[in-house]
Every structure is written in C-alpha cells, then in structure tokens.
Amino acid sequence: MAAENTFAFRGTYYHTPTYGSLDALRDVVLIVQEGKIVRIANGHEETAVQAEFGLAEVRRLKAGQYFVPGFIDTHVHAPQYLFTGTGTDVPLMEWLRKYTFPAECSFQDLEAARHRYLLLVKRFLANGTTTAMYYGSLHLQPNLVLVDSIERLGQRGVVGKVNMDRLSSDDYIENTADGLRDAEKFVTYTMGKKCSRIQPCITPRFIPTCTPELMKGLAEIAQKYGCHIQSHISECCGQVNCVREMHPEYASDAAVFEEMGLLTSRTVMAHGTLLTDDDIRHLARRGTAVSHCPLSNFMFGDAFFRVNHALSLGLKVGLGTDVAGGISPSMLFAQRMAVVNSRCIRAHKLAVSGGTTVTPEMEKDVITFKEALWLATVGGAQALDMADIVGTFEVGKEFDALLVDTNLSGTSGPFDVFEGEDDDQRFEKFINLGDDRNLIEVYVQGVCVKRGSEFPLERSGGGGAGGGVPEDDDRLMLASTPPEPAGADTLVDLANEEEPADSSVCNGNGDGAEGSVGGDNDGGDISGGVCGVDGSLQANEMRICGPDDRKRDDAYATAGGEAAPSAKRARH
C-alpha cells in the first residue's frame, strides 16, 4: 500500500545544477513522498519502483511536456503590484513619492489588502514563482494579511514588514521605537504560524529612509530570531549620492550596512549596480547575496549589473522581478532581461573601444538562457539560504516544480513547434518565448497549488504545514477572490502637493557616483538617467515628500558610531 502523500511522474526533467550547463534527466521516474523527492530512477525501473512504493499508478508525461524547478523571485514589492505596469514616467526617487508611498499606504484598508494580495500571489504562482522574497508595507496589519495569503494559496515566501523612520510623507512614516516593536511583532506572528514554507524577514527599506538607530535595532532583531534581512544597495546615482550626503563618513552603502550589522549570510541586497569590486568582495565575505533585477535596472537604475564578474568574486546572485519597478511579474521575462542586460554590457564595451572587433574580454559578461535559468532557480535558492531545499531535482530536496507543456498550438499558445524539433529545442523555446499558458501545473512542497486556471488550495484554507482553520474575521480568504472594495482608498498624487522649501534631503551637490558596471574593472562608465552630466544628483531627485525637519536628526552623521578605518570615506 502506498504511503500517504506519495506519487510519481515519469518523463523528462530540466534543471541547472551547474552554472552555464543545462542538464536533462530524460525518461526518469521521480517519486515524491511527503513533499520531498525520495527516488529518481530510470524509466525502465517503473514497474519495480511502483511496486516498492505501493503506487497505484505512475503518471507519464506526454511528449512535449517537461518539469523544471520552480522559479525563485528574490525581490518583489508586494503592495506595488497594485500599480505594476504604470508609473514609468519619473526617476526613482520621485517615483517613490508620487506612486509608491501612496499605494503602499492604501493597504491600511485590510479588505482591499486581502483582495489585492490574493491576486498578487495567484499571479506569481501562475507565472511559475514558487518562492518569492516579498517586501510588504509600513503598517503591521496589512503585512499579516500578506503572510496569510501566501500561506493559504500554498506559495513559499520570505516576507518582511518594511521599516522607515525618516524621509517619507507624514502619513507614511513610523517613529523608531514603534517600527522596532512592530517589526518584532511581525516576526513572532510569522514564526508562530509554524509554516515551513514562510519565513519572516527584517526589511529596512533603504539607507535614506532608515536612521542608524533603526537599522541597528533591526539588526538586533534579525540576530535574535535568525531572520533573513533584505534591503536595497547602490541602486542608482540619486540614491547613492543621497547616502553620501547623509553619511559622508562612510565610503559606500556597503560600509553603512556593515556598521549597522545588516550584512549577514541571510541578507539579500537588491540591485547593486554601483557596487565597487571592494564592496562586492566584502559582501561575499559576509555571505550576503545580491538580487539582480535587470528590468527595473533598465527602468530606474544608472548602470548594468555584471553577473559573471560578481560571481567570479564569490558573490551569491539571485534574480528578481522587482515589481513594480520592474513592470512584469514574470520570472521568464526577468530571465530574458538578464540575457539582454549582459548583451548590453558587451555592446557598451564595443562602443567604448571605438572599433568593430568583439574581443574575448567583451564576451566575458555575456550569459545565455542557461545561466539565466540558473539565476532563477539555483542562484535564488543560494541567495535565500535554501540551496539544500529547492532549486534542482535531487533526492532529499522538496518538490517545487513547474509542469511545462509545449504542445499548445496556434494562437492558444505563445509559440509554435515545428516538425523535427527535439526536446531541447522545445524547452529553449519555452524559456525564450513561453508564458503562463505553458505552465499547466505548479507544485510547492509536493502540493499542486495551481492546475490550469484553478488554485486548488484557495477554498481548502491552505496546504502543507500551517493550514489550519481560519479565524472568523478572515473567512474571506477561503472564498474566491472578491472584487475590489468600493471604498478602497484611491491613490493620491503626492508629486503635485506643495512641499516645505526645506524638505529636500540632498541639495544636489553630492559627490558624483561613478557609473561602473558592477565593478572596477573592464567596462568603463555606464551611467546616466537621474544623474547629471558630472554624475551629481539633480536637486529634484531627492524631494521624497519629506516630513519637516523635526523628523530629521541633526546627529545622523555621527549616530552610526565609529566604523573601522577601511569603512570610512577619506577626508581632505
């Protein structure tokens, strides 16, 4: 008799256990028991394996169907899904003020939050994201709704309540003590669910919006509970120059985070396009990872991230959509943008050379769909400290997987398959041309969380650990996704509100950020966007709907304490 929760599939499994290499496990029988892979046998052993595990059947995949590991998105702003695909008309720092903070603030309407977060998690599961590292919003309660939504629909998540105690609008800011209290409440709530799929994360938004006191307090909470940490680092010229003006005693964002105790082996920093080689090496020594977000880097950043170069220096690198800075929630799209990003670096090097010869040096940063798939699976697992749990098909790992069907024909699918194309060609087409229509089933911990257009766990109250019976006031989570509440807060355009004359944080005279391509070597200067010709911050880039000066601490420059000499900026 088969053990409970045991099943098997026979077919072809694609994964990337080694960077740059696509492996195909062809015609194998993979047995899943209690959510974990317990055996991978050759197809001709099907009868023996079926008998050994007492299986009534072994499900055989059709020709043109394959399994691939579930995608791991290492950088998502959950409440920003509300306006994903819009708000692309302004630079980053103004974008936060005009679109992001009002949208996130509106999640205080918990009924609206339930509606929106159900749609968010469904959309990400439908696109094959079995694991996501989520930023929530400032207020505690909406983040609890986010955790509940992830739990009920069966996704795997690392989730954080955003903290920020300076440089935001008056109605979207917290004092330091309240922020630390709520961060710890969020951690204990999430851990108290005892759901192995969901882990809490400490989330200082980024240096400009977090005082040293807040950052150090958050680091203590992370250490106390063994939590993940996430933030943004060296993202664009406007942000980097703001930090230089606020903390001139530190050489870089990395030096600030180091002093605050936020660089650990469970830290994921987004972007990092302006990190120096010394910064990258330091992050690597700490075991800190970077989430490469190529699409949002194109939209809001000022440089390209050199994946191969960063990996060569020992850095852990995952891939992120960065919704809504990235305008697509699809990790397939993120993979394609990672390839394009690498080609842009190559093109830049050729342009700088002034010649027409592509040299081996110019090719060093180029990646293919194989490396991009590695970033979306193994790289993400390493970044989130889950490499022993997910990312590949190996005995002992949990079965987070996507069933891909390349047989959709005509306009019912995103691409066509022609006579004579083999499995490898079909699979490459899926990575480069496929979309959610090709993902007919999605599994997390061996549980099917999406089949066709259905989400089986939505009505059952969740799968795997931590399902439980919902509280009465949370019954809405069991029903089909409700309509947007009629009374949900509308977004306010803060960009057109009057601001105090002194609310600008940076005066536009900050040091010019060097537009490196993720390091000091080989690539020259790739910058622009929000920076002026000399790399200096434009004055209007840092007017973040700031609170008045009573919210600013004149002691910011010294509140971080004395850093090691190597972390200090040279003074002249």
N, C-alpha and C positions, 0 to 999 in steps of 0.2 A: 504494500500500500504506500502511495506517495506521501512523503512528509508534507505537512501543511505549508502552503505558500511556496511550493516548488513547481517550476515549469522549465521548459527548454525550447530553444529555437535552433533550427538548422539552416545555415546559409553562410553568407559572406559578411565579414566584419572589417571595416576600415578604421584604422587608428594610426597615431603618430608617436610611438613611444620614444623615438629619437628625432631630435630637431633636424629637419630637412629631409626626412625619409617617411614615405607613406607606406605602411605595411597593410597587407590584406590577409586576413585569416580566411582562407577560401574553403568552403564546404566543411564547416566545423559545427559540432553540436555544443552549444553553450547552455549550461544548466545554472539556473538561478534558484537559490534557496534562502528564504528569509531576507530577501533583498540583496544578497551577495552572490557573486559568481563563485560557484564551488567546483566546477569542472569545465574544461574546454577539451573536447575530444574530436577526433577525426570523424568525418561524416559516415564512414563505413562502420563505425562503432555504435551507430544509433540504436540498434536493437539491444545491444548489451547494456548501454547506458540507460535506456528506457526501463529495462528490467531492474537494473541496480537501484534506480531511484523510485521505482514503482509508478512510473508515469503512464497515464492512460494514452497519451499521445506526445509526439514531438512536433511542434509546429514548424512547417517548412516554408521558408520564404519563397516567393515567386521569383522568376527570372527578372532582373532589373530592380530588385529590392535589396537593400543593404542596411546594416546597422552602423552607426557612427556614435562615438561618445557624445553625451550631452554637452552643449556649449556652456561656457562659464564666463559670464559678463562681470568684469571686475570693477566696473564703475557706472552706476546708474543713480540718477537723482529721481527717486520715485514720484514726488509731487510734481515734478516738472513734466511728467508725462501729459499733464493737463494741457500744455500748450506746445507739445512737440510738433515740429514742422512749421512753426510760426516764429515770429520774433527774431528774424535773422538780419535785421536792418541796422543794428548798432554794435559797437565793440563790447567786449566782455564786461567791463566794469559798469558801463551804462546799462547793459543788458540785465545785470543783476538787479539794478534799481528799478528799471522800467517794467520788467516782466517777471523775474524770478521771485523776488521777495513778496510781491503782491499775490502771486499764485500760491506760494507755499503758505502764506498767512491764511488764505481762504480755506485751508484744510482744518481749521478750527471747527468748521461745520462738520460734525462727525458723520452725519448721514451722507453728506456729499463725499466725505473721505471714504466711507465704505463702498459707495458706488464706484468711485474713481479707482480705488486700489484693486477691487475685483477686476475691473477692465485691464488695469496695468498687468497684474500677474497673469491673467489669461493671454494677453497679447504676447508677453515674453515667453510663456510656455508654448504658445502656438508657433513662435519663431524658433523654438528649439533651445531656449535658455533654461536649462535645468537648475543652474545655480546662478545667483546674482548677488553682488555686493551693493546693497542699497544705502543711499543717503535718504533719511527721512526729512522731517521739517523741524522747526524750532520747538514747537509746543509738544508736551509729553503725550497727551491722549491720542492725537492722530497717528503717532508712531506705534502705539499699541494696536490700533486698527490695522496698520500695515503688517505687523507681525501676525496678527490673527488671520489676515487674508492669505498670507503666504502659507501659513500652517494648514488652513482649510483646503486650499487648492493643491497642496502636495509639492510645492516647489521647495528647493533648497535655498537658503538665504543667509547672508551675513548682513545684519541690519543695524543702522546707527541712528540715534537721535542727534540731529545737528545742534551744535553749540556755537553761539557767538554773542559776545557781550560788548561789542563796540562796532561802530561804523555800519549801522543799518538804520532803517526807518524806526521812528519812535514806537510804532506798534508791532515791530518785528525784531525785538532785541530782548535780552534777558540780563539781569544782573548776575554777577559771577556766582554768588552763593546759590541762587535759585538754579542756575544752569548746572552746577555740580550736583546739587540734590536731585534734579530731575534725570540727569544722566545716570546716576546710580540707581534710581528707581526703575529706569528703563532696562538697565542691565539685569536687575534682580527679577523683574517681571518676565523678561525673555528667558532667562535661565530657569525660572520657576516653572515654565511650561514643560520642561524636560523633554523637549522635542529635539531629537538628534539632528534633524535637518536644519535647525535655525539656531544661529549664534549671534549674540549681541556684539556691537562694535562701538568703540569710542570714536566720536566724529567731530573734532574741531574743524569748522568749515574750511578756513584757511587763515594764514597768519594775519592778514589785515583786519579780520573781524574777531580775533581772539586775543585777549590780553595775556601776557605771560602768566599771571596768576591763574587764569582759567586753564591754559594749556598745561601747566604743571599739575593742577588739581586733577585734570582729566587723565594725565599720565599715571597718577597715583591710583585712580580707579581702575585703569586698564591693568596695572600691575597686580592690584588686589584680587581681581577676578580672572586674570589670564585672558583678557579680551583682545580681539583684533582692534586695530586702530586704522583709520582712513582719513586722508585729507588731500589737499592739492599742493603741488610743489613746482616752483619755477615754471609757471604755466604760460605766461605771456609778458611782454615788456611792461605793460601797465601795472600788473600785479608785482612783478619783480622790483620795479622802481619804487612802488609804494612801500614795500618792505624795507628797501634800502633807506628810505627817508624816515620810516618809523623806528628802525633798528639799525642805525649806522654802525654800531659796534660789532655787528656780525657780518661775516663775509658773504653769506648766502642764505637762502631759505633752509638749506640742509643744516647749516650751523645753528640756526634758530631752533629748528625741530630737535636737534641733538641736545641743545642746552635744556630744552623743556622736557626731555625724557620721552619723546614720542617716536623715536626710531627704534623699532624692535623687529624681531623675526616674524611678527604677526602684523606688521604695518604695511599698508598699501597706499602709495602716494600716486595721485593721478597726474598725468601729462609729463612733466619733467623735461620738456623740450629745451629748456635753457640751463639744464644742469651741466656743470663742468665735469671733466673727467675725474677730478679730485672728489667732487660731490658723489659721482656715481660709485667710485671705489668705496667711499665712506658708507653709502647706503648698502652696498654689497657686503661690507664687513659686518654691518648690523643685521644682515639678513632681511632688510627691508626690500619690498618689491615696488615696481612702477607699473601702473596701468596705462598701457599705450592706447590712446584714444584718437586714432588718425582723423576721423571725420570731424570731431569738434576742434582738433588742432588746426584743420584747414579753415574752419569757420571762425574761430576766435583766437587761435594761437599765432605766434610770430616765428615759429621755427618748426622743423621736422624732427621727429624722434628717430634716432638711428638705432634700430632694434639690434642688428647684428653687432654693432660696436658696443652697445650696452651689455649684451650677453657675453661678449668677449672679455669684458671687465668684471664678470662674475655677478652681474645684477640679475635678479629674478624679474621676468617681464610677463605680464598677462595682457589681455586685450579687453577693451571696454567700448561700449556704445556711447557713453556719456550723455544719455538722454537727460535734458533736451538740448544741451549744447551740441550734441550730435543729433541730427534730425531724423534718424532712423533707429527703431528699437531692434533691428535685425542684426544678429551676430554674423550672419552670412555677409551682410553688407559691410560690417566692420572688417571682416577678413579681406574683402576685396579692396577696401580703402587702405588697409595695411600694405597690400601689394603695391597699390598706386603710390602711396607715401614713399615707399622705397625707390620706386622708379623716378619720382620727383627729385629725390636726393641725387640720383645718378645723372639726371638731366641738368641739375644745377651745377654739378661738378664739371660736366662737359661745357656748359656755358661759361663758367668762370675760367676754364682753361683757354678759351678763345679758339680752340681747334675743332677738328672734325673727327678725331680719333678717340674711341672709347677704350680706355686703358683698364687693365685688371683692377687697379686701385679704385676706379669709378664703379666697378661692379661689386665691390665688397659689401655695399649696403643693400643690394637687391635681394628681395625674398620672393618666393613663389607661393602658390596656393598651399603647398605642403607645409611651409613654415607658418603660414597664416593659420592653418588648421591647428597646428601645434600650439600656437599662442592662445587659440580659443578653447583649448582643452587642457593639455598638459601644462602649458605656461600659466593658465589661470589656476589650475589645481596647486601648482607650486606657490604661486603668489598668495593664495588663501590658506596655505598650510594644510592642504588636503590631498597632497600627491599620493599618499598611501591609501586614499579612499576612492577617488574618482580620477578621470582623465584618460584612462586607457581600459582595454579589455584584458584584465588579468585576474587569475584566481585570487580570491581574497578581497577584491575591490567590490564596491557597491555598483549595482547595475543602474547607472544613469545613462540612458541611451535614447537615440532617435532612430525610428524606423523610416528609412527613406525609400520612396517609390519613384522611380524614373520613368514609369510607363504611361504617365499622363500624356495624352496626345492632343494635337491641335491646340485650340485656344483654351482647353481645360487645364493646361499646364504651362509653365513658363518657358519651356524649351522643347525641341523635337529631338528624337533619337532616330538615327538612320541605320539602314541595314549594314551590317559588318562592324558596327561599333562594339567594342568589348566592355567588360565591367569597369575597367579602369577609366576608359573614356567617358562612360556614362557618369561615373562618380565625379570626375573632374568637371563635367558639365553642371552637375548639381551644385558643386561648391561655387562655380563661377556664374551660374545662371539661375539656380534654383531659388525657391522661396517657401513660405509656409505651406503651400499647396502640396509640396512634395513630402512633407512631414506628416505621415498618416497616423503615427503613434509616438507618444513621448512617455518615457519611463523615468521615475526618480525612486531610488532605493527599491527597485524591482516592482514598483506600483505604476500601473498605467494611469497617468494624470491627464492625458489628452488623447482622444481617439477620434479621428475625423474632426468634426467641429464640436464635439462634446467634451466636457470636462467631468469625468465620472465622479470625482470626489466632491464636487460642489454641493450636491444635495446630501451627501453622507456625512458631512461635517469634518472631512479631512481623512488622510490615510497615514499609515505608519504610526510612529511614536507621537504621542501628544494629541491624538484626535479628540477624544473626549466629547462631552456633551456641552454645548454652548450655554452661556447664561441667557436668561430671558431677554435681556436688553441687546443681545447680539444675534437674535434669531434671523435677522435679515441676511446674515452670512450664509444661511442654509438655502435660501431661495435663489432663483435665477437672478442674474444681475438686474437690479432695479433701475428705473430711469433716473436721470439726474434730478435731484430735488428742485422743485420750483423756486424754493427760497435760498438756494445756494448762493454764496457770496459771489458777486461779479468782481472781475479784476479791475483794479484801479490803476490808471496810468500815472505812476508817480513821476515819470520823466517830465511831465508838464506842470507839476506842482511847484510852487515857489519854495526856494530853499534859503536858509540864512546865508549871508555872504561869506561866513567863515566855515561853512560845512564841508568845504573841500578838504580832503585829508592831505593829499600831496599837492604841492604848489607848482608842479610842472618842472621843477629844477632838479629832479633826481638824476642820479648818475645814469648814463646811457647803458642799457643792457646789451651785452654782446650777443649778436644773433647767431650763436653757434648752433650746429645741427646735432645737439645732444652730446657734445663733447668738444675737446680742444683740438682734435686732430683732423686732418684730411678734409674738410668740407667747406671751409670758408664760412662766409657770413650769409645766413639765410634769415632775414628779418624783414620787418615792415609792419603793415597793419596798423595797430594802435600806436606805434611809436613814431616819433618824428624822424626826420632825415638823420639826425645825430643819435637816434635811439632814445632820446629823452621822452619822458611821459608827457603827453598832452594834458593840459590843465583840466579839461573837462572829463578825462577818463576816470578820475577817482572821486567824482562827486556822487557818492553812493547814498543819496538820500540820508545823509548822516544825521545823527542826533546832535543836539547842540553841545557846546564844549564841556558842559558839566559831565557828559558821558565819557569824555576823554581824560586820560590820566597823564598829567604832565611828566610823570616819572616813567613813562613807557621805556625810555632809552636805557634806564638802569634797572627796571623791575626784573629783567631776565637774569640778573646776577652776573657774576664774573665767569665768563666762558674760558675754556682753555685757550692759550695764545694762538693756536692754529685756527681757532674758530673766529677770531677777531679780524675785522677789516683793518688794514693798515691805515694809520692816520698820518697826515702830512701837515 
